[in-house]
Amino acid sequence: MKNNKKCPLCNLTDREKDNVYYEDDVFFIARTKTLKGHKERIMIGSKLHIDKINAPYTNGIWWGNSILPKNIIDTLENICKEVFSYTYKVVVMEGGYASIPEHFHLVITDLEPDSDDFYQILGTRWLHVIDIKPWK
C-alpha cells in the first residue's frame, strides 16, 4: 500500500530521525509527538499506510487485530527496558483512542497517575504488559 502524503505517520522515520529508536522495511519504533504528561511515551507502527498487520508470520503473535513477528516484539521489549528504565511496568495499548486509526500503530506508555491520559489508559484495552524491572 502506498504512503499517504497527508498522514503524519507515513515517512515519520524520515522527518523525526532523532526520535526513532528502530526501523526496518516494515516497522518503526519511535517517541510519540505528544508525551501527555509522561516522561516517555513511544509507539510501534507500520511504515506502510495500512490499518492492520496481517502478514502470515510463522512466528507471529496476535496483538489486537494484527499479527506482529516475535522478533519485532522482542526488539520492542528491549527498547522499552532502556527507554522506560525509571519505572516498573509499561503497557502496549490497543488503538481505541488513536488519533490516526487508518495507520497501524500502538502506543506504549508508563502508568503515571499524574499524566494527562491516565484514566484513558485505564479505560483502554492493554494488549501486553512489559516488565521493566522487578518491584522493590
Secondary structure, DSSP 4 states (H G I P E B T S, - for coil): -PPPTT-TTTTHHHH-GGGEEEE-SSEEEEE-S--TT-S-EEEEEESSS-S------TTEEEETTEEEEHHHHHHHHHHHHHHTTTSSEEEEEPSTT-S-TTS-EEEEEE--TTSTTHHHHHTS-EEEEEE-S---
